[in-house]
Amino acid sequence: MNKPVTFAICGCGNRGLEAYATFQTQHPEKMKIVAGADSRPGQLALLRERYGVAENMCFSSDEELLNQPKLADVMIISTQDRQHVPEALQALDKGYHILLEKPISPELDQCIALREKAKETGRIVVVCHVLRYTKFYSTLEQLLRRGDIGKIQTIDAMEHVGYWHYAHSFVRGNWRRSDETSPMILAKSCHDMDILRWLAGEKCLRVQSFGGLDYFRSENAPAGAALRCLDGCKARDNCPYDAEKLYITGERCSFKKVGDGWPCNVLASEPTEEKVWDAIRTSPYGRCVFHCDNDVVDHQTVNMEFENNIHATFTMTAFTEKCYRTIKITGTLGEIEGNLETNELIVRRFGQPEEVIRLNDQKSEFAGHGGGDAGLSEQICGLIESGGGDALTGIDASVESHVMALAAEQSRLEGGKTISLAEFAGQFS
């Protein structure tokens, strides 16, 4: 049996340690974590306990890890957005292949620099656009490619972020400010830009976008609101964003519901109820959502024109109960509706009975990848073991969808101006 592919991790947070490294527990014959870096001692302790990484291979900073001789086949880079490219460039020079958390970078010139460095070094760079690896989207792509609804005419997609997820990640959390991380259309919805490009099967020519930060602003704070939820706030009883409701007692993301899972494990390493209480008393996650320093949009729409006269719309909104995606595609011979929460696709071929494809128990040709994170990890292990090949979410495809997202943000900032992608990208070539 071949030896497993070895991995080092820059950034042992939720994505690096929980999403991708978990593949080792499922397939130890394919993946072996041998080193990692994080500034939080608790995360390094988890790296040692869960994956058997030696203490002398656990580093307190990314710089310390990257200054070592090459320690593994692949470097997982799952740090903050603006750290991605500088760390990836250094890792490529060290001889690593790269598994890169999305987005690549909020700066298009950095995205292009990484693409060129990957070509120069001949190394594999796979970007973590995990939706392509799910059964839902891989099945949908197969239906479109084999022509089940004829030529694609329109695509309408929607990302229902969820009021609680948005408050956690984009008001109180790490992705609340575009100057520190990325604009919302890139930080959260570059997945959607990638999927729309993939499903359309054609290049995107032009984009137009509208949106803004409308609700989570100080002027919308209810009467009696405090700066922190537990500091005598008089509006807590009727506020769905109250930190105690979200993280202790509520039905969506509280310790009562998720225990030591996400998002409570963002508030504290190996969270207990006591640790979560302490976090909402003292950390950014206990702040009033109307008195934070956030600036990313809470809703945005994008209109897109692709080659072959395909037109698409995308809507991202914070104001939904649940966190999921929906899509509807029309073609010359039929239509498809999909709901990622129920994991169902409804295919209506004109003049024929409706077909419902339930992917939770699908065993046919449409089984596809078992799950996005696992499918992504499995692909890069396979690419390394086989000596190369084309990744489903390689750097070239990912840069293209980043151009779409960044051009959409530019359009939004300019009041909905139509942006030519060729002209936009040409500024950075």
DOSE-276042 format. One record per residue (C-alpha): x, y, z; residue in three letters; residue number from 1. Coordinates in steps of 0.001 Angstrom, whole numbers, plus 524288, in hexadecimal, padded with zeros to 5 digits. Layout:
+-------+-------+-------+-----+-----+
:    px :    py :    pz : res :   n :
+-------+-------+-------+-----+-----+
:     X :     Y :     Z : ALA : NUM :
...
+-------+-------+-------+-----+-----+
//
This chain:
+-------+-------+-------+-----+-----+
:    px :    py :    pz : res :   n :
+-------+-------+-------+-----+-----+
: 80000 : 80000 : 80000 : MET :   1 :
: 804F0 : 80D8E : 7FCB3 : ASN :   2 :
: 8086D : 816BC : 807C1 : LYS :   3 :
: 7FE5B : 82121 : 80B2D : PRO :   4 :
: 80022 : 82EE6 : 805F3 : VAL :   5 :
: 805DD : 83780 : 810AE : THR :   6 :
: 80052 : 844D2 : 81468 : PHE :   7 :
: 8047C : 8509C : 81C5C : ALA :   8 :
: 7FA7C : 85ACF : 8209C : ILE :   9 :
: 7FC14 : 86993 : 82165 : CYS :  10 :
: 7F0A0 : 86DC6 : 829B8 : GLY :  11 :
: 7EA71 : 86336 : 8323B : CYS :  12 :
: 7DD0C : 8696A : 8333B : GLY :  13 :
: 7CFAF : 8648B : 82F25 : ASN :  14 :
: 7D313 : 861FE : 820DC : ARG :  15 :
: 7E0F5 : 85D0B : 82240 : GLY :  16 :
: 7DF23 : 85487 : 82E29 : LEU :  17 :
: 7D0B8 : 85109 : 82D48 : GLU :  18 :
: 7CD29 : 85084 : 81EDC : ALA :  19 :
: 7D8FF : 84B73 : 81774 : TYR :  20 :
: 7E170 : 844A5 : 821A2 : ALA :  21 :
: 7D5AD : 83C52 : 8258B : THR :  22 :
: 7D7C3 : 834A0 : 818FA : PHE :  23 :
: 7E328 : 82DE3 : 81FEC : GLN :  24 :
: 7D9FC : 827C2 : 829DE : THR :  25 :
: 7D1C5 : 82247 : 81EC0 : GLN :  26 :
: 7DD07 : 81E37 : 815E5 : HIS :  27 :
: 7E9E4 : 81CE8 : 81D4B : PRO :  28 :
: 7EF32 : 81544 : 811C4 : GLU :  29 :
: 7EDCC : 82176 : 80934 : LYS :  30 :
: 7F0F7 : 82D13 : 81216 : MET :  31 :
: 7FA9D : 82F65 : 81D15 : LYS :  32 :
: 7FBC3 : 83C6C : 82440 : ILE :  33 :
: 809F4 : 83E06 : 82877 : VAL :  34 :
: 80B52 : 84C71 : 82C25 : ALA :  35 :
: 80370 : 8589F : 82F03 : GLY :  36 :
: 803D0 : 86699 : 833AC : ALA :  37 :
: 7FA8F : 86F00 : 83B98 : ASP :  38 :
: 7FC54 : 87A10 : 8454C : SER :  39 :
: 7F272 : 873C8 : 84EA8 : ARG :  40 :
: 7F84F : 8693D : 85776 : PRO :  41 :
: 7EB13 : 862A7 : 858B6 : GLY :  42 :
: 7EA44 : 86054 : 84A16 : GLN :  43 :
: 7F7EB : 85A6E : 849D6 : LEU :  44 :
: 7F3EB : 85182 : 85509 : ALA :  45 :
: 7E879 : 84CD3 : 84CB8 : LEU :  46 :
: 7F1C9 : 84A95 : 84157 : LEU :  47 :
: 7FA03 : 841B4 : 849E3 : ARG :  48 :
: 7EE9A : 83AAE : 8504F : GLU :  49 :
: 7E64E : 8383A : 84443 : ARG :  50 :
: 7F082 : 835BE : 839E2 : TYR :  51 :
: 7FC78 : 83128 : 84152 : GLY :  52 :
: 8052A : 83C5B : 83CD5 : VAL :  53 :
: 811F5 : 83CB3 : 84451 : ALA :  54 :
: 813DE : 8481C : 84D9B : GLU :  55 :
: 8202C : 84C90 : 8468C : ASN :  56 :
: 81831 : 84D7A : 839F9 : MET :  57 :
: 80E44 : 856E2 : 83FF5 : CYS :  58 :
: 81204 : 86514 : 83DD1 : PHE :  59 :
: 80CD2 : 87162 : 84448 : SER :  60 :
: 80CD1 : 87965 : 837B2 : SER :  61 :
: 80B61 : 8775B : 82921 : ASP :  62 :
: 8188C : 87DEF : 8271A : GLU :  63 :
: 81F31 : 873F1 : 82FCD : GLU :  64 :
: 81938 : 868B3 : 82829 : LEU :  65 :
: 81C51 : 86EA8 : 81AEC : LEU :  66 :
: 82A59 : 87131 : 81EF4 : ASN :  67 :
: 82C95 : 862A5 : 8211B : GLN :  68 :
: 8318D : 859BA : 81656 : PRO :  69 :
: 82690 : 85353 : 80EC2 : LYS :  70 :
: 81F4D : 84A8A : 81865 : LEU :  71 :
: 81441 : 844C3 : 81031 : ALA :  72 :
: 80EF3 : 842B3 : 8027A : ASP :  73 :
: 803D8 : 84C95 : 803CE : VAL :  74 :
: 8020F : 85924 : 80B6D : MET :  75 :
: 7F428 : 85C45 : 80F95 : ILE :  76 :
: 7F30D : 86B16 : 81093 : ILE :  77 :
: 7E6F6 : 86E8F : 8186E : SER :  78 :
: 7EAF7 : 87B69 : 81E96 : THR :  79 :
: 7E44A : 8889A : 81CDE : GLN :  80 :
: 7E159 : 88D26 : 80F0D : ASP :  81 :
: 7EC57 : 896FA : 80D86 : ARG :  82 :
: 7F690 : 88D40 : 81246 : GLN :  83 :
: 7F34F : 88308 : 807F5 : HIS :  84 :
: 7FB93 : 88745 : 7FC72 : VAL :  85 :
: 80812 : 88B6B : 80392 : PRO :  86 :
: 8081A : 87E6F : 80AC7 : GLU :  87 :
: 804B7 : 8769D : 7FE98 : ALA :  88 :
: 80FB7 : 87CF2 : 7F6C6 : LEU :  89 :
: 81978 : 8798B : 8016B : GLN :  90 :
: 81446 : 86BA7 : 80258 : ALA :  91 :
: 8156E : 869B1 : 7F39D : LEU :  92 :
: 8238E : 86E2B : 7F43C : ASP :  93 :
: 825C8 : 86406 : 7FEE5 : LYS :  94 :
: 8209F : 8596A : 7F5DF : GLY :  95 :
: 81311 : 8574D : 7FB93 : TYR :  96 :
: 806B7 : 854CD : 7F3F4 : HIS :  97 :
: 7FBB6 : 85D6A : 7F932 : ILE :  98 :
: 7EDEF : 85B60 : 7FE41 : LEU :  99 :
: 7E961 : 86971 : 7FF79 : LEU : 100 :
: 7DD95 : 86E15 : 80718 : GLU : 101 :
: 7D4F7 : 87759 : 7FF79 : LYS : 102 :
: 7D578 : 88241 : 7FC00 : PRO : 103 :
: 7E2DB : 8828F : 7F5B9 : ILE : 104 :
: 7E423 : 89112 : 7F8BC : SER : 105 :
: 7DBC5 : 89D67 : 7F833 : PRO : 106 :
: 7E664 : 8A342 : 7EF8F : GLU : 107 :
: 7E59D : 89EB1 : 7E175 : LEU : 108 :
: 7F404 : 8A13D : 7DEDA : ASP : 109 :
: 7F742 : 897BE : 7E9D6 : GLN : 110 :
: 7EE25 : 88D77 : 7E416 : CYS : 111 :
: 7F516 : 88EBB : 7D708 : ILE : 112 :
: 80288 : 88E5C : 7DD7B : ALA : 113 :
: 7FF29 : 8816B : 7E402 : LEU : 114 :
: 7FA0C : 87BCC : 7D743 : ARG : 115 :
: 806BF : 87F62 : 7D06A : GLU : 116 :
: 80F1F : 879FB : 7DB81 : LYS : 117 :
: 807B8 : 86D13 : 7DAE8 : ALA : 118 :
: 80AB8 : 86C1A : 7CC61 : LYS : 119 :
: 818DF : 86FF4 : 7CE86 : GLU : 120 :
: 81B23 : 865AF : 7D910 : THR : 121 :
: 812AC : 85B1D : 7D2F7 : GLY : 122 :
: 80C07 : 85902 : 7E010 : ARG : 123 :
: 7FDC3 : 855A7 : 7E25D : ILE : 124 :
: 7F56B : 86066 : 7E868 : VAL : 125 :
: 7E789 : 85C33 : 7EBC3 : VAL : 126 :
: 7DE39 : 866AE : 7F0C8 : VAL : 127 :
: 7D3E6 : 86284 : 7FAA1 : CYS : 128 :
: 7C7B2 : 86505 : 7F292 : HIS : 129 :
: 7C17B : 85948 : 7F918 : VAL : 130 :
: 7B3F6 : 85A8E : 7F2E9 : LEU : 131 :
: 7B8B7 : 85476 : 7E63A : ARG : 132 :
: 7BBA5 : 84805 : 7EDDD : TYR : 133 :
: 7ADF9 : 84643 : 7F35F : THR : 134 :
: 7A42A : 83C98 : 7EDD1 : LYS : 135 :
: 79A8B : 847BF : 7EBF5 : PHE : 136 :
: 7A297 : 85026 : 7E2CA : TYR : 137 :
: 7A9FC : 8451F : 7DC23 : SER : 138 :
: 79CFE : 83EBF : 7D8BA : THR : 139 :
: 79780 : 84B9C : 7D3D3 : LEU : 140 :
: 7A37B : 84DCA : 7CB5A : GLU : 141 :
: 7A21A : 84025 : 7C577 : GLN : 142 :
: 793C7 : 8429C : 7C218 : LEU : 143 :
: 79754 : 84F48 : 7BB3D : LEU : 144 :
: 7A2F1 : 849B5 : 7B3DB : ARG : 145 :
: 79B3F : 83E58 : 7AE65 : ARG : 146 :
: 790B7 : 847AE : 7A999 : GLY : 147 :
: 7851C : 8437E : 7B1D5 : ASP : 148 :
: 77EEF : 85110 : 7B0CD : ILE : 149 :
: 784FD : 8550F : 7A3E3 : GLY : 150 :
: 78CDE : 86181 : 7A28B : LYS : 151 :
: 78DD5 : 86950 : 7AF2A : ILE : 152 :
: 7869C : 87641 : 7AEB8 : GLN : 153 :
: 78648 : 87B8F : 7BC9F : THR : 154 :
: 78BBE : 87842 : 7CA0D : ILE : 155 :
: 78614 : 87DFD : 7D68D : ASP : 156 :
: 78D9D : 87ACC : 7E304 : ALA : 157 :
: 78BBC : 87F3C : 7F106 : MET : 158 :
: 79420 : 87DF9 : 7FD0D : GLU : 159 :
: 78BF6 : 87E27 : 80972 : HIS : 160 :
: 796B5 : 88190 : 81322 : VAL : 161 :
: 78E5A : 8807A : 81F6D : GLY : 162 :
: 78C8C : 88B97 : 82924 : TYR : 163 :
: 7945A : 8845F : 8339A : TRP : 164 :
: 79F90 : 8808D : 82A8C : HIS : 165 :
: 7A098 : 88E4E : 82552 : TYR : 166 :
: 7A0B3 : 8941F : 83307 : ALA : 167 :
: 7AB11 : 88A76 : 83778 : HIS : 168 :
: 7B480 : 88B55 : 82C09 : SER : 169 :
: 7B1E2 : 89859 : 82565 : PHE : 170 :
: 7AD9C : 8A198 : 8303E : VAL : 171 :
: 7B4C9 : 89CD2 : 83C59 : ARG : 172 :
: 7BE8D : 8939A : 83629 : GLY : 173 :
: 7CAF1 : 892DD : 82E2B : ASN : 174 :
: 7C4D0 : 896B1 : 82112 : TRP : 175 :
: 7BDAC : 8A2EA : 82590 : ARG : 176 :
: 7C6C8 : 8ACC0 : 81EF0 : ARG : 177 :
: 7CA86 : 8ACCB : 810A1 : SER : 178 :
: 7D71D : 8B44E : 8133D : ASP : 179 :
: 7DBD6 : 8A98D : 81C74 : GLU : 180 :
: 7D6E1 : 89DE6 : 814A3 : THR : 181 :
: 7CEA1 : 89EAF : 80834 : SER : 182 :
: 7C1D0 : 8A478 : 8035C : PRO : 183 :
: 7B622 : 89BB3 : 805E5 : MET : 184 :
: 7B48C : 897C7 : 7F791 : ILE : 185 :
: 7C220 : 891D5 : 7F861 : LEU : 186 :
: 7C315 : 88D49 : 80685 : ALA : 187 :
: 7B617 : 88607 : 8066B : LYS : 188 :
: 7B13C : 885A1 : 7F883 : SER : 189 :
: 7BD5A : 88295 : 7F06F : CYS : 190 :
: 7B823 : 874A0 : 7F1A5 : HIS : 191 :
: 7AC1C : 8791A : 7EA39 : ASP : 192 :
: 7B3B5 : 88069 : 7DFC1 : MET : 193 :
: 7BBBF : 87416 : 7DDBF : ASP : 194 :
: 7AFAE : 86B75 : 7DCC6 : ILE : 195 :
: 7A8B8 : 8749B : 7D357 : LEU : 196 :
: 7B493 : 874EF : 7CA57 : ARG : 197 :
: 7B5AE : 8660E : 7CAF5 : TRP : 198 :
: 7A74E : 86380 : 7C85B : LEU : 199 :
: 7A66B : 86D66 : 7BD5C : ALA : 200 :
: 7B1F4 : 866E6 : 7B6B6 : GLY : 201 :
: 7B55B : 873D6 : 7B02F : GLU : 202 :
: 7BD70 : 87FC7 : 7B38C : LYS : 203 :
: 7B6E7 : 88AF5 : 7BAAC : CYS : 204 :
: 7B74E : 8975A : 7B28C : LEU : 205 :
: 7B0EB : 8A1FC : 7BAB0 : ARG : 206 :
: 7ABBC : 8A41C : 7C869 : VAL : 207 :
: 7A33D : 8AE0E : 7CF5F : GLN : 208 :
: 7A0E2 : 8AE53 : 7DE05 : SER : 209 :
: 798F1 : 8B558 : 7E87E : PHE : 210 :
: 798FA : 8B3E0 : 7F73E : GLY : 211 :
: 79CE6 : 8B9C3 : 80423 : GLY : 212 :
: 79D98 : 8B929 : 812EA : LEU : 213 :
: 78FD9 : 8BD55 : 8165D : ASP : 214 :
: 78C35 : 8B7BC : 8239F : TYR : 215 :
: 797E1 : 8B4E8 : 82C58 : PHE : 216 :
: 79AF7 : 8C32C : 82F0D : ARG : 217 :
: 79AE6 : 8CB37 : 83B87 : SER : 218 :
: 78F3D : 8D376 : 8373C : GLU : 219 :
: 786E7 : 8C72D : 836FB : ASN : 220 :
: 789D1 : 8C33F : 8450C : ALA : 221 :
: 77D27 : 8C18C : 84CBA : PRO : 222 :
: 77A4D : 8CA35 : 85856 : ALA : 223 :
: 781DF : 8C601 : 8644E : GLY : 224 :
: 78C19 : 8BE2D : 85CC9 : ALA : 225 :
: 7992C : 8BCD3 : 863D5 : ALA : 226 :
: 7A686 : 8BB96 : 85D90 : LEU : 227 :
: 7A70C : 8AD66 : 86219 : ARG : 228 :
: 79B92 : 8A424 : 86376 : CYS : 229 :
: 79E6E : 8A0A2 : 871A4 : LEU : 230 :
: 7A0FC : 8AE94 : 87615 : ASP : 231 :
: 79333 : 8B1C8 : 87A28 : GLY : 232 :
: 78D6A : 8B24F : 86C74 : CYS : 233 :
: 77EF4 : 8B5B5 : 86D60 : LYS : 234 :
: 77BEF : 8B0C9 : 85FA4 : ALA : 235 :
: 78076 : 8A2B7 : 86185 : ARG : 236 :
: 7732B : 89C4D : 86351 : ASP : 237 :
: 76EA9 : 89F9A : 85589 : ASN : 238 :
: 77BE5 : 89F15 : 84EB1 : CYS : 239 :
: 77EB7 : 892BE : 846BC : PRO : 240 :
: 78D14 : 896A8 : 8463B : TYR : 241 :
: 78ED7 : 89675 : 85507 : ASP : 242 :
: 79B95 : 88F30 : 857B0 : ALA : 243 :
: 7959E : 886BA : 86264 : GLU : 244 :
: 78B04 : 88223 : 85917 : LYS : 245 :
: 794A2 : 87F83 : 84E07 : LEU : 246 :
: 79F59 : 878BF : 855BB : TYR : 247 :
: 7990D : 8730C : 8620D : ILE : 248 :
: 78A89 : 87025 : 860EC : THR : 249 :
: 785EE : 871C8 : 852CD : GLY : 250 :
: 781E0 : 867D0 : 848A4 : GLU : 251 :
: 78BC8 : 86AD2 : 83DE0 : ARG : 252 :
: 799DD : 86BF0 : 84252 : CYS : 253 :
: 799DB : 86B85 : 85132 : SER : 254 :
: 7A1C9 : 862E0 : 85A2D : PHE : 255 :
: 794F1 : 85C25 : 85D64 : LYS : 256 :
: 793C6 : 8580D : 84F0C : LYS : 257 :
: 7A1C6 : 85673 : 84A0C : VAL : 258 :
: 7A989 : 853C0 : 8566C : GLY : 259 :
: 7B803 : 8552A : 85388 : ASP : 260 :
: 7B5A6 : 8565A : 844BD : GLY : 261 :
: 7B4E2 : 8624D : 83BF5 : TRP : 262 :
: 7B2E7 : 86D79 : 83ED5 : PRO : 263 :
: 7B549 : 86BC6 : 84D6B : CYS : 264 :
: 7C2CD : 86665 : 84A6D : ASN : 265 :
: 7C5EC : 873AE : 8447F : VAL : 266 :
: 7C304 : 87A3A : 85180 : LEU : 267 :
: 7CC07 : 870FB : 8590A : ALA : 268 :
: 7D4AA : 86517 : 856D7 : SER : 269 :
: 7CD96 : 858C3 : 85B8E : GLU : 270 :
: 7C21A : 86115 : 86002 : PRO : 271 :
: 7BA1B : 85E59 : 86C14 : THR : 272 :
: 7AE0C : 865FE : 87000 : GLU : 273 :
: 7B659 : 86D6A : 879E0 : GLU : 274 :
: 7C051 : 87107 : 86F5B : LYS : 275 :
: 7B58D : 875B6 : 8663D : VAL : 276 :
: 7AFA8 : 87E1E : 8710C : TRP : 277 :
: 7BD23 : 883F7 : 87371 : ASP : 278 :
: 7BED2 : 886BB : 864E5 : ALA : 279 :
: 7B211 : 88E23 : 8639B : ILE : 280 :
: 7B59E : 8960A : 86FB3 : ARG : 281 :
: 7C31E : 899EE : 86ACE : THR : 282 :
: 7C552 : 896E9 : 85C4D : SER : 283 :
: 7C06E : 89D9A : 84FE2 : PRO : 284 :
: 7B5AF : 89346 : 84F29 : TYR : 285 :
: 7AE5D : 899BE : 85A5A : GLY : 286 :
: 7AD40 : 8A705 : 853DF : ARG : 287 :
: 7A058 : 8AD12 : 84FC6 : CYS : 288 :
: 79EA8 : 8AAC1 : 8412E : VAL : 289 :
: 79AF6 : 8B906 : 83F91 : PHE : 290 :
: 7A762 : 8BDD0 : 8463A : HIS : 291 :
: 7B229 : 8B63D : 83F6B : CYS : 292 :
: 7BC8F : 8BB26 : 835F7 : ASP : 293 :
: 7B739 : 8B335 : 82A81 : ASN : 294 :
: 7B656 : 8B895 : 81CAE : ASP : 295 :
: 7B34E : 8AD10 : 8138C : VAL : 296 :
: 7A627 : 8ACFB : 80CA4 : VAL : 297 :
: 79A74 : 8A5DD : 8124C : ASP : 298 :
: 7940E : 8A3F6 : 804F6 : HIS : 299 :
: 798E7 : 8A458 : 7F6EE : GLN : 300 :
: 7944E : 8A0AD : 7E956 : THR : 301 :
: 79C82 : 89E02 : 7DD32 : VAL : 302 :
: 79817 : 89D7D : 7CEF8 : ASN : 303 :
: 7A109 : 89602 : 7C5C6 : MET : 304 :
: 7A21B : 89421 : 7B722 : GLU : 305 :
: 7A96A : 88826 : 7B25F : PHE : 306 :
: 7AD83 : 88433 : 7A4CE : GLU : 307 :
: 7A378 : 87CC9 : 79CB6 : ASN : 308 :
: 798F4 : 88676 : 7A13B : ASN : 309 :
: 79782 : 88070 : 7AED2 : ILE : 310 :
: 792D8 : 889DC : 7B95B : HIS : 311 :
: 79389 : 887BC : 7C80A : ALA : 312 :
: 78F78 : 88E81 : 7D47C : THR : 313 :
: 794BD : 88C4B : 7E224 : PHE : 314 :
: 78F6F : 89138 : 7EF16 : THR : 315 :
: 79635 : 890A3 : 7FC46 : MET : 316 :
: 78E38 : 89461 : 80833 : THR : 317 :
: 790AA : 893D6 : 816D2 : ALA : 318 :
: 7821B : 8942F : 8199D : PHE : 319 :
: 77E1A : 885EF : 8196B : THR : 320 :
: 77AD6 : 87C49 : 82421 : GLU : 321 :
: 7831C : 87145 : 81EC5 : LYS : 322 :
: 7905B : 87083 : 81838 : CYS : 323 :
: 78FAC : 86A10 : 80ACB : TYR : 324 :
: 78FAE : 86C61 : 7FC18 : ARG : 325 :
: 7854D : 86B5B : 7F196 : THR : 326 :
: 78639 : 86BBC : 7E2CA : ILE : 327 :
: 77D79 : 86B8E : 7D6BE : LYS : 328 :
: 7827F : 8695C : 7C8EC : ILE : 329 :
: 77A4C : 86A9B : 7BCB1 : THR : 330 :
: 77DB3 : 864D6 : 7AF84 : GLY : 331 :
: 777CE : 8634D : 7A220 : THR : 332 :
: 7729A : 855AD : 7A580 : LEU : 333 :
: 76F97 : 856A2 : 7B3FF : GLY : 334 :
: 772D0 : 85C1D : 7C14A : GLU : 335 :
: 77971 : 857C0 : 7CDDE : ILE : 336 :
: 776FE : 85C89 : 7DBAD : GLU : 337 :
: 78005 : 858FD : 7E6CF : GLY : 338 :
: 7804D : 85A94 : 7F58A : ASN : 339 :
: 78D22 : 8578F : 7FC58 : LEU : 340 :
: 78696 : 85691 : 809B3 : GLU : 341 :
: 77DB7 : 84B63 : 80583 : THR : 342 :
: 78831 : 8467C : 7FC16 : ASN : 343 :
: 77E24 : 844F2 : 7F153 : GLU : 344 :
: 77DD3 : 8486F : 7E2F0 : LEU : 345 :
: 770F3 : 84956 : 7DB8D : ILE : 346 :
: 77264 : 8473B : 7CCEE : VAL : 347 :
: 76733 : 84B2C : 7C3FD : ARG : 348 :
: 7699B : 84729 : 7B5F5 : ARG : 349 :
: 75F48 : 84D9B : 7AD99 : PHE : 350 :
: 75425 : 8445E : 7AA5F : GLY : 351 :
: 7592E : 839B3 : 7B3AE : GLN : 352 :
: 7563F : 835D8 : 7C1C6 : PRO : 353 :
: 75D8E : 83D40 : 7CC51 : GLU : 354 :
: 76970 : 83652 : 7D1FA : GLU : 355 :
: 76DD2 : 8386A : 7E007 : VAL : 356 :
: 77BE6 : 8348F : 7E2D6 : ILE : 357 :
: 77DC8 : 8328E : 7F181 : ARG : 358 :
: 78C5A : 832E3 : 7F3B4 : LEU : 359 :
: 78C98 : 82F1D : 80206 : ASN : 360 :
: 78A7B : 820F7 : 7FE43 : ASP : 361 :
: 78EDE : 82192 : 7F00C : GLN : 362 :
: 79672 : 8154D : 7EBF4 : LYS : 363 :
: 7964C : 816CE : 7DD3E : SER : 364 :
: 79F75 : 81D2D : 7D377 : GLU : 365 :
: 79C91 : 829FE : 7DA68 : PHE : 366 :
: 7A2C5 : 825FB : 7E774 : ALA : 367 :
: 7AE80 : 82EB4 : 7E4C2 : GLY : 368 :
: 7B6D2 : 8334B : 7F026 : HIS : 369 :
: 7B216 : 82FB1 : 7FD9F : GLY : 370 :
: 7B406 : 83D66 : 80325 : GLY : 371 :
: 7BAD3 : 849EF : 7FF61 : GLY : 372 :
: 7C5CB : 84A34 : 80967 : ASP : 373 :
: 7C8B0 : 83BB8 : 80874 : ALA : 374 :
: 7C7EC : 83BCF : 7F99F : GLY : 375 :
: 7D186 : 84702 : 7F8F5 : LEU : 376 :
: 7DB30 : 84046 : 80214 : SER : 377 :
: 7D9E1 : 8339C : 7FA92 : GLU : 378 :
: 7DC9E : 83A5D : 7EDA8 : GLN : 379 :
: 7E946 : 840C0 : 7F1D8 : ILE : 380 :
: 7EE01 : 833FB : 7F7D9 : CYS : 381 :
: 7EB20 : 82D4A : 7EAE7 : GLY : 382 :
: 7F200 : 837CA : 7E2FE : LEU : 383 :
: 7FE55 : 836E7 : 7EB3C : ILE : 384 :
: 7FE78 : 82815 : 7EB18 : GLU : 385 :
: 7FCBA : 827A0 : 7DC4B : SER : 386 :
: 80705 : 831F6 : 7D9DC : GLY : 387 :
: 7FE34 : 83CF9 : 7D517 : GLY : 388 :
: 7F25E : 83FC9 : 7CCC2 : GLY : 389 :
: 7E798 : 849D1 : 7CBC1 : ASP : 390 :
: 7E0CD : 84D5A : 7D86F : ALA : 391 :
: 7D23D : 84FF4 : 7D82E : LEU : 392 :
: 7D4D7 : 85CC3 : 7DF4E : THR : 393 :
: 7E28A : 85FF9 : 7DAB5 : GLY : 394 :
: 7E87B : 86D75 : 7DB2B : ILE : 395 :
: 7E4CD : 87144 : 7CD2C : ASP : 396 :
: 7D634 : 86EE8 : 7CF04 : ALA : 397 :
: 7D65C : 87552 : 7DC56 : SER : 398 :
: 7DCD7 : 881BA : 7D794 : VAL : 399 :
: 7D23D : 882DF : 7CD3E : GLU : 400 :
: 7C755 : 8827E : 7D756 : SER : 401 :
: 7CED4 : 88C06 : 7E008 : HIS : 402 :
: 7CEE5 : 8959C : 7D4AB : VAL : 403 :
: 7C016 : 89440 : 7D431 : MET : 404 :
: 7BEB0 : 896E7 : 7E2C8 : ALA : 405 :
: 7C817 : 8A259 : 7E335 : LEU : 406 :
: 7C21A : 8A891 : 7D720 : ALA : 407 :
: 7B4AC : 8A720 : 7DD5D : ALA : 408 :
: 7B97D : 8AE19 : 7E98A : GLU : 409 :
: 7BF27 : 8B8F8 : 7E130 : GLN : 410 :
: 7B1FD : 8BA42 : 7DA69 : SER : 411 :
: 7AAFB : 8BB10 : 7E783 : ARG : 412 :
: 7B430 : 8C5A0 : 7EC4D : LEU : 413 :
: 7B19D : 8CD46 : 7DFC7 : GLU : 414 :
: 7A2E0 : 8CCD0 : 7E13A : GLY : 415 :
: 7A032 : 8C126 : 7D871 : GLY : 416 :
: 7A8F2 : 8C4AC : 7CD02 : LYS : 417 :
: 7AA1C : 8B9D7 : 7C2D7 : THR : 418 :
: 7B809 : 8B476 : 7C32C : ILE : 419 :
: 7BEAD : 8AD43 : 7B805 : SER : 420 :
: 7C6A1 : 8A237 : 7BDE2 : LEU : 421 :
: 7D0B9 : 8A2B3 : 7B2FD : ALA : 422 :
: 7D31B : 8B11D : 7B594 : GLU : 423 :
: 7D2EF : 8AF4C : 7C44D : PHE : 424 :
: 7DCB7 : 8A419 : 7C430 : ALA : 425 :
: 7E4F0 : 8AB00 : 7B9F8 : GLY : 426 :
: 7E89E : 8B555 : 7C3E6 : GLN : 427 :
: 7F045 : 8AB10 : 7CB75 : PHE : 428 :
: 7F6BF : 8A367 : 7C089 : SER : 429 :
+-------+-------+-------+-----+-----+
//
